[in-house]
Amino acid sequence: MLFRVVLAVAVLVIFVYGLVDVIRTDGRLTRGISKPAWIVVMIVLPVLGAILWLLIGRPRDSAPVRQPRSHPTAPDDDPDFLRNLERRRRNQAEAARLKKLQDDLEAKAKADGGPAGTGQDNDGTRGKGGIGHEEAGDASTGDADTHDTGDVK
């Protein structure tokens, strides 16, 4: 009686191990016949199919191939998300810096009495009191303007 129970458990273990091994093995690595055919053989001939799989069909010199799991990763584990997050943070900081510079420039233009954003006085000349940069400094050298707009003559 005990022998029959042990034999039945052994047959079940061999069948389940062989079937799981066939299912987890990459179809390109199976030998003999195709992967679906091995699954049919395993179901039709449980013990013999498992033994044949282990001797003939299983890839040599390799453990069962683990298939990569395609589960969603947490955002803090995803390098692409972190890269995009850092890029977005830098873009927002740059946009805030540019907005502040624009606001400062408009405030300065209003204080000078000129139209905002043009950098020119009411009389059409640049700078204060009708004196342009050419008269205030050496314009023939191509030096950058002294204010922080980055304009080059």
VENUR-V780674 format. One record per backbone hydrogen bond with DSSP energy under -1.0 kcal/mol. NH is the residue of the N-H (numbers start at 1). CO is the residue of the C=O. E is the energy in kcal/mol with one decimal. If there is no record, write none. Layout:
BEGIN
nh->NH co->CO e->E
nh->NH co->CO e->E
END
This chain:
BEGIN
nh->5 co->1 e->-1.6
nh->6 co->2 e->-2.4
nh->7 co->3 e->-2.6
nh->8 co->4 e->-2.4
nh->9 co->5 e->-2.3
nh->10 co->6 e->-2.5
nh->11 co->7 e->-2.5
nh->12 co->8 e->-2.2
nh->13 co->9 e->-2.6
nh->14 co->10 e->-2.5
nh->15 co->11 e->-2.5
nh->16 co->12 e->-2.8
nh->17 co->13 e->-2.7
nh->18 co->14 e->-2.5
nh->19 co->15 e->-2.7
nh->20 co->16 e->-2.7
nh->21 co->17 e->-2.4
nh->22 co->18 e->-2.3
nh->23 co->19 e->-2.4
nh->24 co->20 e->-2.3
nh->25 co->21 e->-1.2
nh->29 co->26 e->-1.6
nh->31 co->57 e->-2.3
nh->33 co->31 e->-1.6
nh->38 co->34 e->-2.0
nh->39 co->35 e->-2.1
nh->40 co->36 e->-2.0
nh->41 co->37 e->-2.5
nh->42 co->38 e->-2.5
nh->43 co->39 e->-1.9
nh->44 co->40 e->-2.8
nh->45 co->41 e->-2.7
nh->49 co->45 e->-3.3
nh->50 co->46 e->-1.7
nh->51 co->47 e->-2.3
nh->52 co->48 e->-2.9
nh->53 co->49 e->-2.4
nh->54 co->50 e->-2.5
nh->55 co->51 e->-2.1
nh->56 co->52 e->-3.4
nh->57 co->52 e->-1.2
nh->58 co->53 e->-2.6
nh->77 co->74 e->-2.1
nh->82 co->78 e->-2.2
nh->83 co->79 e->-2.5
nh->84 co->80 e->-2.6
nh->85 co->81 e->-2.5
nh->86 co->82 e->-2.3
nh->87 co->83 e->-2.4
nh->88 co->84 e->-2.6
nh->89 co->85 e->-2.3
nh->90 co->86 e->-2.3
nh->91 co->87 e->-2.4
nh->92 co->88 e->-2.4
nh->93 co->89 e->-2.2
nh->94 co->90 e->-2.5
nh->95 co->91 e->-2.5
nh->96 co->92 e->-2.4
nh->97 co->93 e->-2.2
nh->98 co->94 e->-2.6
nh->99 co->95 e->-2.4
nh->100 co->96 e->-2.2
nh->101 co->97 e->-2.3
nh->102 co->98 e->-2.5
nh->103 co->99 e->-2.6
nh->104 co->100 e->-2.5
nh->105 co->101 e->-2.5
nh->106 co->102 e->-2.6
nh->107 co->103 e->-2.5
nh->108 co->104 e->-2.4
nh->109 co->105 e->-2.4
nh->110 co->106 e->-2.4
nh->111 co->107 e->-2.1
nh->112 co->108 e->-1.9
nh->114 co->109 e->-2.0
nh->118 co->115 e->-1.1
nh->121 co->125 e->-2.7
nh->124 co->121 e->-1.7
nh->131 co->128 e->-1.7
nh->136 co->132 e->-1.6
nh->137 co->133 e->-2.4
nh->145 co->151 e->-1.7
END
